[in-house]
Amino acid sequence: MTIGRTRDLEGKLIVLIGGTGFFGTHLAQDLLDRGARLRIAARHPEKAFRVKPLGNLGQVQVVAADVTRPRSIEVACTGADAVVNLVGAFAGDLDAVQGSGAGRAAAIARAAGVQAFVHISAIGADPASAVGYARTKGTGEAAVLAAFPDAVVLRPSILFGMDDTFLNMFAGLMAMPVLPVFAPDARLQPLDIDDAARAVGNVLAAPAAHAGRIYELAGPEVLTMMELNRRIARATRRSPLLVGLSDGLGALIAAMPLTPISRDQYALLRQGNVASGTLPGLAELGVQARPLDLFLDRWLVTYRRHGRFGTRTRNRA
């Protein structure tokens, strides 16, 4: 619960398509704090049951929906004031999910009389990209704006939070004596998940002010992959030997089966994940991004050798 949050979405019915994941859960909390009513629309609605206790009685609905099944999206959008499309994937039919599928969801929302549509894309979205993920994110943006010209497109950078699969994955690896670092010079601009959620909420509170625009949502500092690993190592009180992999070796490993990173993910990592600086960002949405170091020591204490009991404190009389 955010103290002092203006209830600027009081009574609005907002549909979160694909709202059961990391971003969706944090966004749900922000929107509920603002007084919104939520309808979580997802392929696996049972995963949304953890969101229901976040709201008051009747404040959260859960429905089964799939962007590849238009009728299910029609049902989900019925009577809604706004829709946020959070659907994304790294594998499978990416066009059906986050390319043409995103445009179809926007068209259905507009036909249903929805007043605001927010599409969650990604920094690096590019319809000309050789990487399927970035390419379909780019074509998805174009499809959304063609179907719903007043839609707002948000491109977040890598998102982190206490319950993410990003910081926690690296923190769990810090117990290794030697840790290879893929694309050690790649530049990232990680963003706190709750800052990203606040940006979405601010758009929904004043959609006309942002209609038809694309925003890049990035954190306050740029880090290389190697520096990010060093900071995580310090926060976990671990000292593995961090070995930067060459591009050739990193690409070779990524092309092999059963590795921690896919070929497309490695290609995206090498490109980096920072704001272009040519588009409006968090400041224009009234959000001041918080730095990673504000959270690391608190969140990653569980990965220390003896947890919080491994931290020595001075005895006091």
ZIWO-V889630 format. One record per run of one state. SS is the DSSP state (H for helix, E for strand, - for the rest). FROM is the first residue (numbers start at 1). TO is the last residue. Records with the same first field share a line. If there is no record, write none. Layout:
# ZIWO-V889630
SS->FROM-TO, FROM-TO
This chain:
# ZIWO-V889630
-->1-12, 18-21, 34-36, 43-44, 53-59, 65-69, 78-81, 86-93, 99-99, 112-115, 121-131, 148-151, 157-158, 161-166, 174-177, 182-186, 189-190, 206-206, 210-213, 218-222, 236-240, 245-246, 255-262, 272-272, 274-279, 281-281, 286-291, 295-295, 300-300, 304-306, 311-317
E->13-17, 37-42, 60-64, 82-85, 116-120, 152-156, 159-160, 178-181, 187-188, 191-192, 214-217, 223-224, 241-244, 273-273, 280-280
H->22-33, 45-52, 70-77, 94-98, 100-111, 132-147, 167-173, 193-205, 207-209, 225-235, 247-254, 263-271, 282-285, 292-294, 296-299, 301-303, 307-310
